Amino acid sequence: MATNSSFQLFSSSSDKPNLSLGFLDSSEPPLPPPPPSIEVLSCEVSSNVRCTVEPVNLDGFTLLKGRVSTKEVFGLPNSDLVPGKYEGGLKLWEGSLDLVKALRSEVRNGHLSFEGKRVLELGCGHGLPGIFACLEGAAVVHFQDFNAEVLRCLTIPNVNANLSEKSQPDSSGEVRFFAGDWGEIHQLLPHAHGSEMNLNSSLEHGQATGYDVILMAETIYSISAQRNLYRLIKKCMSHPHGVVYMAGKKHYFGVGGGTRQFLSMLEKDGVMAASLITEVADGSSNVREVWKLSYK
């Protein structure tokens, strides 16, 4: 396990190749237009799809994970994802569990507090990291997923089950759910400042803007989506003390993304710094990591 190591993609200036974003200009086929961005109300739980829950143990800390059928929800076989239609939100990805464990460690070590914070989980799926933030006293937790069906059939039931299990069904924090593509969802998110101009205006007038903590697990698998994801982070992250906790694999074989591509984009932009919180080698050829991003 590695902790709190600063990210430097290249060891010296002489090692640097041309850092154009050519690797983001992927040859992936064009995707269909994304569904419209909408807020999904907590009362809009699907009554047509059965969601069962079971416990998942996270190093002595237990949360509930929902289970629904991809075929029932989308009429698809149990596929991990169908680009542009279904982005894998019904599957519980390993990175989500890694992220909850890392967040719990950060809280216990005094490096992070959710108390009274505004939190956004991107690509939430089951929403376990966001649920952890709820249980830790966050004032606001907003869950975002590409598919409204994921929110209705899985995320909302799973949030309700966990908060009820922990005797917090009427948590004083605000919990809301938003569906849409990363290129457009900022228009709906209540604490997104939208543009650098809006951010500067809010700062001048002393208005709170942005999310204090952004959580995301397994969101960087697609090279073509990384640019929109990074732009969204910058539109949503509170300045100057906001942080992002990101879990993902070094490389996603077959789809091209990974932490290295995403972090090299951050390095080129020069706005944020990244530090490695933990890494998990599970015996396979790939390594999973959790990173913390913050303003320089």
Disulfide bonds with the S-S distance in Angstrom:
none
